[in-house]
Each structure stands twice: as C-alpha cells, then as structure tokens.
Amino acid sequence: MNSPRVSLDQWNTLQAVIDHGGYAQAAEQLHRSQSSVSYAVNQLQHLLGIKLLEIKGRKAVLTDAGHVLLQRSRQLVSDAVAIEQQAKHLTMGWEAEVRLAAEAAYPTQCLMSALKQFEPYTKNTRIRLEEVVLSGAEDALLNGQADLIISAYIPQGFVGEDLIEVEFVAVAHPDHPLHQLGRQLTTHDLSRETHVILSDSGQKGIDSGWISESRRWTTSSPDTAHELISNGLGFGWLPAHGIQQLLQVNELKELPLEIGKRHSAKLYLVYADGTQLGPGTQKLAEILKKVTLDQ
C-alpha cells in the first residue's frame, strides 16, 4: 500500500493562500511566518511534480491543474477533520449509530421535524429509522435493534414516558355504502362491510380491533391502509392528524357511528436502557419530546 507523500498541512496551507489572497495573508491567518508558508507550497508542488500556483502581478493564482487538485484537497481536509471529530465523539461516548423504531401512528410531521433538528448532530453518527406497528416496537427492543422506540405501550422491564395522544377517526369514502344509509350506524352495519386494519409488525400478532372476522382486509403498511379506504375499498379508523385535508375536500368522510366514531391512543417514548443513555440517543429523545409538545 502506497503512503501519501503530501501532508494535510501542505494542502491546508495551499487553501489558505488561495482563500486569503496571498502568502502574507495566509501566514497571518495560520500564525506562521511567510517563508514557512512559501516553503510548504513549494514543497507541495515539488512532491506532486506539477505547478499549482503562478504569480500574476502581486497575487498568487491557481493554474488549471491547481483548480482541480485544490477542490479535491478541500474534501480531503474536510474528511480528516470529520474523522478527528468522530474520534472525539466516540471518546465522549457519542454513539456511532442511533436506532429509532417509531410507531406508524406517530405524526409524520413531528418525526420529520425532530429528525431535521437532530440532523446537525449526526455528521458522524448514523441514524437507523424503522417504522413499526403495535408490538413491532417491543420486538425491536427485545432483539437489541433499537435504542429508542415510540410505542403504543411500555413493554415490561423497560422505562418510558408519555409522548403524545393520537386521535383516530372512523372514515370511509363519501360514496361508500355505509354513507348511503343516511342514518347513524351500528356495529351490525359495520359488520356487513370490509374493515381495513393494520397488521401488527411484531411477533405477537396483536392486530388492532376489528369488526368482522370474514370481512377484514389486513395490511402491514399505513400508507396502503390509507389508500384502500380513500379508494372506497373499505372503512377504518385512521389517525386524525393525517386525514384533515382529505376530510376538508370531501375525499374521506367521517362515519356517523352511534358509539366509537373517534377514539384516542397514547404513545410512549421508551428507552432500551434508561440508566445508560448515550448522548446521541438522549439528544434525539429530548428533541422528540420538545417537537411533540410544541404541536
């Protein structure tokens, strides 16, 4: 394996000469003598065997080759700084990866807002995001696949706290047969129609409540459940935060149920190990709580 002949300091010196307009200005910024700056750049050109700078008037300007190599050197120096920063984070205990399993009913707007705020902290940390339904969050904890989960319940043996209460609304397409009855609906009415429900993504197989065993369509995708109902292929309870616009434009319509047309479910923020949270996991948890509270 060949070792580089040119040092990061030499590339950094060349960048300073260009960025600050000359050798004297670069020397001032780098707190070095002008002769040492000039020597570093000359050595760089000698080692590369190519001219990077030429003097025009009193100013050093890049040659065509200099333009190409300077650009690549910026990424090189940036990567070196990033490696050092990552080492610092690891020394401080900052995780190399933060893993979040989020219940599908958690508002997407909240999740995206939280991740956007967390993004500046993740330059040297990977994010693993998994969407789960019901016991899928618990599975992620038990299998060691999540540091933090947003769950419909707090699994036994874990520590969690209240995060948000999500309201679900019974809806169907305006042309659905249930809306053609012209009266309040009963459970008996619902049992004659197809009920679209979300399948549990975990091993427990805890499907949310269903009306009829025979007239039931199950999907593992929240988006697919949404589309099935929106296209008149069934009815179901969907999170209110995700269908407000469709209700307003009459693409979905709330079912006139006597009982149970709306219900709420609490979601919790649960930690894989509440006593030994890494700084990355802790920061993401703080942001999730703040974003949800602000909604």
Phi and psi in degrees as a GROMACS rama.xvg file:
@    title "Ramachandran Plot"
@    xaxis  label "Phi"
@    yaxis  label "Psi"
@TYPE xy
-76.7899  138.979  ASN-2
-95.1539  145.426  SER-3
-65.775  139.286  PRO-4
-87.6173  -22.7019  ARG-5
-99.8007  138.894  VAL-6
-91.898  158.327  SER-7
-62.3411  -33.3226  LEU-8
-62.1518  -38.5321  ASP-9
-66.9968  -41.5739  GLN-10
-65.13  -40.1453  TRP-11
-63.8148  -36.8049  ASN-12
-66.4269  -43.5426  THR-13
-60.2837  -43.3999  LEU-14
-60.5639  -41.3399  GLN-15
-63.3625  -40.0185  ALA-16
-60.3239  -44.7818  VAL-17
-71.5091  -46.1227  ILE-18
-67.7023  -29.9774  ASP-19
-108.486  4.18137  HIS-20
88.2318  15.6841  GLY-21
152.296  174.858  GLY-22
-67.2901  -43.5645  TYR-23
-64.6277  -44.4922  ALA-24
-65.9531  -38.9989  GLN-25
-64.4246  -41.7806  ALA-26
-60.1805  -40.6171  ALA-27
-64.8319  -43.5169  GLU-28
-67.546  -36.4459  GLN-29
-88.3425  -4.2007  LEU-30
58.0303  46.8343  HIS-31
-131.863  169.118  ARG-32
-76.7849  155.32  SER-33
-65.3546  -34.2087  GLN-34
-66.4183  -35.9946  SER-35
-70.2604  -33.7631  SER-36
-66.7123  -46.0201  VAL-37
-61.9465  -39.9206  SER-38
-65.2252  -42.0005  TYR-39
-62.4723  -41.5072  ALA-40
-70.3114  -40.214  VAL-41
-64.3701  -41.3673  ASN-42
-63.1968  -38.4787  GLN-43
-59.9689  -47.8236  LEU-44
-65.7929  -37.2753  GLN-45
-65.4094  -45.1862  HIS-46
-65.9136  -35.0114  LEU-47
-80.7417  -22.5097  LEU-48
70.8478  31.0042  GLY-49
-150.588  146.953  ILE-50
-85.4009  123.299  LYS-51
-101.284  -29.3818  LEU-52
-126.859  150.971  LEU-53
-140.348  149.579  GLU-54
-92.4146  124.842  ILE-55
-122.893  109.815  LYS-56
70.5254  -118.847  GLY-57
-110.561  11.6362  ARG-58
-118.431  137.423  LYS-59
-85.8527  124.792  ALA-60
-123.889  156.501  VAL-61
-75.9936  143.717  LEU-62
-80.6648  175.328  THR-63
-60.0858  -42.5618  ASP-64
-65.0329  -37.1891  ALA-65
-61.1433  -40.4276  GLY-66
-58.9019  -45.5687  HIS-67
-65.8242  -48.7056  VAL-68
-73.6058  -30.9765  LEU-69
-62.9912  -42.525  LEU-70
-61.0792  -43.2622  GLN-71
-68.7808  -33.5293  ARG-72
-67.5688  -29.8567  SER-73
-64.2581  -42.2441  ARG-74
-66.4514  -37.6684  GLN-75
-60.9099  -48.9799  LEU-76
-65.5602  -40.0463  VAL-77
-61.6561  -41.5938  SER-78
-65.0884  -38.5658  ASP-79
-64.8496  -41.4489  ALA-80
-63.9351  -40.1206  VAL-81
-64.203  -38.5354  ALA-82
-63.0327  -43.2512  ILE-83
-64.9037  -38.7046  GLU-84
-67.1786  -38.7431  GLN-85
-65.8584  -39.9612  GLN-86
-61.3428  -38.4068  ALA-87
-65.0278  -43.0085  LYS-88
-62.8645  -42.8045  HIS-89
-65.1365  -37.2573  LEU-90
-63.0578  -37.8147  THR-91
-79.939  -5.43773  MET-92
95.013  6.47991  GLY-93
-68.8239  127.861  TRP-94
-67.1951  148.768  GLU-95
-74.5844  -23.0044  ALA-96
-148.062  137.182  GLU-97
-114.731  126.266  VAL-98
-114.159  121.337  ARG-99
-120.327  127.082  LEU-100
-110.235  117.221  ALA-101
-113.614  129.135  ALA-102
-58.3566  135.082  GLU-103
-60.6998  -23.9501  ALA-104
-77.7527  -12.3813  ALA-105
-66.469  132.865  TYR-106
-55.3516  125.241  PRO-107
-58.6868  -36.9499  THR-108
-59.968  -41.6206  GLN-109
-65.6132  -43.9955  CYS-110
-62.7731  -46.462  LEU-111
-64.4758  -39.0066  MET-112
-64.3332  -41.6667  SER-113
-65.3472  -44.2109  ALA-114
-66.4461  -34.5376  LEU-115
-64.8113  -40.4202  LYS-116
-72.2364  -29.0963  GLN-117
-80.8263  -22.9815  PHE-118
-52.8484  -42.2778  GLU-119
-60.0739  -21.1642  PRO-120
-88.8798  -3.86417  TYR-121
-105.918  17.7878  THR-122
-58.5795  -31.3843  LYS-123
-120.797  19.2749  ASN-124
-130.93  130.936  THR-125
-80.9134  148.752  ARG-126
-115.105  129.601  ILE-127
-116.956  112.277  ARG-128
-111.831  129.763  LEU-129
-129.282  131.93  GLU-130
-92.1249  129.409  GLU-131
-129.993  164.819  VAL-132
-129.653  129.324  VAL-133
52.8797  -116.36  LEU-134
-74.7095  -2.01521  SER-135
-60.7667  -31.4117  GLY-136
-67.7895  -42.7444  ALA-137
-62.6304  -41.897  GLU-138
-58.2379  -41.153  ASP-139
-60.6929  -37.6331  ALA-140
-70.4178  -50.457  LEU-141
-62.7827  -31.6001  LEU-142
-88.5947  4.18773  ASN-143
68.0866  28.8158  GLY-144
-104.65  5.32303  GLN-145
-146.196  142.305  ALA-146
-93.84  -23.3247  ASP-147
-151.028  136.757  LEU-148
-132.827  151.761  ILE-149
-107.655  115.611  ILE-150
-131.898  155.887  SER-151
-75.9956  -10.4576  ALA-152
-157.474  164.428  TYR-153
-95.87  112.295  ILE-154
-61.2579  147.387  PRO-155
-58.6589  132.461  GLN-156
93.0065  0.0999049  GLY-157
-119.558  162.179  PHE-158
-106.032  133.049  VAL-159
-149.239  176.385  GLY-160
-148.949  156.039  GLU-161
-57.7688  138.547  ASP-162
-119.489  -55.3935  LEU-163
-159.726  154.145  ILE-164
-109.649  123.4  GLU-165
-104.491  130.192  VAL-166
-95  134.692  GLU-167
-110.72  140.321  PHE-168
-122.004  134.475  VAL-169
-77.6034  119.833  ALA-170
-138.54  163.007  VAL-171
-155.794  167.442  ALA-172
-63.0086  145.017  HIS-173
-54.6255  -27.9202  PRO-174
-90.1162  3.00661  ASP-175
-64.2462  145.077  HIS-176
-52.4947  -31.641  PRO-177
-62.6613  -33.3085  LEU-178
-78.8267  -13.4791  HIS-179
-85.4612  -7.85836  GLN-180
-73.0747  -24.2108  LEU-181
67.5068  29.6165  GLY-182
-156.5  176.422  ARG-183
-65.9747  143.795  GLN-184
-98.6036  149.497  LEU-185
-113.069  170.637  THR-186
-60.2504  -34.2637  THR-187
-62.3127  -39.887  HIS-188
-62.1374  -43.87  ASP-189
-65.2124  -34.8875  LEU-190
-65.8328  -15.608  SER-191
-87.7952  -7.68873  ARG-192
-117.723  164.41  GLU-193
-75.9874  125.996  THR-194
-101.396  120.68  HIS-195
-93.0949  123.026  VAL-196
-130.743  160.952  ILE-197
-90.2818  134.471  LEU-198
-83.3267  140.246  SER-199
-61.3798  129.523  ASP-200
-85.3565  -3.58297  SER-201
-96.6874  -178.316  GLY-202
-76.8099  -20.7633  GLN-203
-72.1438  -24.7073  LYS-204
65.5702  42.7548  GLY-205
-89.4015  86.6458  ILE-206
-72.6541  142.809  ASP-207
-65.5578  161.181  SER-208
-48.6038  138.188  GLY-209
-130.212  155.083  TRP-210
-87.7106  -46.1763  ILE-211
-130.732  134.203  SER-212
-67.2161  -38.1299  GLU-213
-82.0359  -34.6849  SER-214
-105.289  69.1923  ARG-215
-138.212  126.634  ARG-216
-110.583  129.055  TRP-217
-117.699  134.851  THR-218
-136.257  150.583  THR-219
-91.176  -3.58106  SER-220
-110.28  122.598  SER-221
-59.3087  -37.1761  PRO-222
-66.1503  -39.0941  ASP-223
-67.4306  -40.8733  THR-224
-59.5922  -42.9145  ALA-225
-60.6197  -45.1684  HIS-226
-68.6271  -39.3007  GLU-227
-59.6632  -45.6476  LEU-228
-70.2259  -41.3638  ILE-229
-64.0638  -26.3417  SER-230
-94.9127  12.8981  ASN-231
77.7896  17.209  GLY-232
-92.5804  5.22207  LEU-233
167.63  -178.711  GLY-234
-122.142  167.274  PHE-235
179.593  173.7  GLY-236
-98.8828  119.227  TRP-237
-116.716  150.492  LEU-238
-58.6674  128.634  PRO-239
-59.6619  -34.6434  ALA-240
-65.4839  -21.1786  HIS-241
-97.7787  -3.47129  GLY-242
-127.71  9.38547  ILE-243
-57.1815  -44.7849  GLN-244
-65.3435  -39.9978  GLN-245
-66.3803  -34.2747  LEU-246
-67.2591  -39.212  LEU-247
-67.0121  -36.2429  GLN-248
-94.5094  8.58604  VAL-249
64.5413  31.2677  ASN-250
-87.7616  -19.0756  GLU-251
-133.579  153.66  LEU-252
-139.449  135.397  LYS-253
-67.1768  135.662  GLU-254
-76.4619  133.968  LEU-255
-81.7139  69.2038  PRO-256
-79.4219  145.769  LEU-257
-67.2156  -42.6637  GLU-258
-138.151  137.867  ILE-259
83.7722  19.8038  GLY-260
-70.7792  -20.6182  LYS-261
-135.881  142.432  ARG-262
-149.462  159.002  HIS-263
-116.516  150.735  SER-264
-135.777  134.076  ALA-265
-87.3556  139.938  LYS-266
-112.516  145.761  LEU-267
-120.434  151.825  TYR-268
-99.8102  117.957  LEU-269
-121.636  137.506  VAL-270
-105.57  139.941  TYR-271
-63.1406  -39.0545  ALA-272
-146.11  97.0353  ASP-273
-68.0251  -17.3937  GLY-274
-91.8194  -15.5688  THR-275
-134.859  58.0924  GLN-276
-74.1399  132.213  LEU-277
-71.8503  157.593  GLY-278
-60.8689  -33.2662  PRO-279
-68.342  -47.222  GLY-280
-62.0666  -42.0749  THR-281
-63.6249  -40.3976  GLN-282
-66.2563  -43.4187  LYS-283
-62.8082  -40.8661  LEU-284
-61.7858  -42.9452  ALA-285
-60.7358  -43.2576  GLU-286
-67.5471  -42.5776  ILE-287
-59.004  -43.1414  LEU-288
-66.534  -40.9543  LYS-289
-68.2094  -45.3677  LYS-290
-60.9636  -43.5927  VAL-291
-66.7675  -39.5749  THR-292
-65.0102  -33.2482  LEU-293
-75.7329  -13.4396  ASP-294
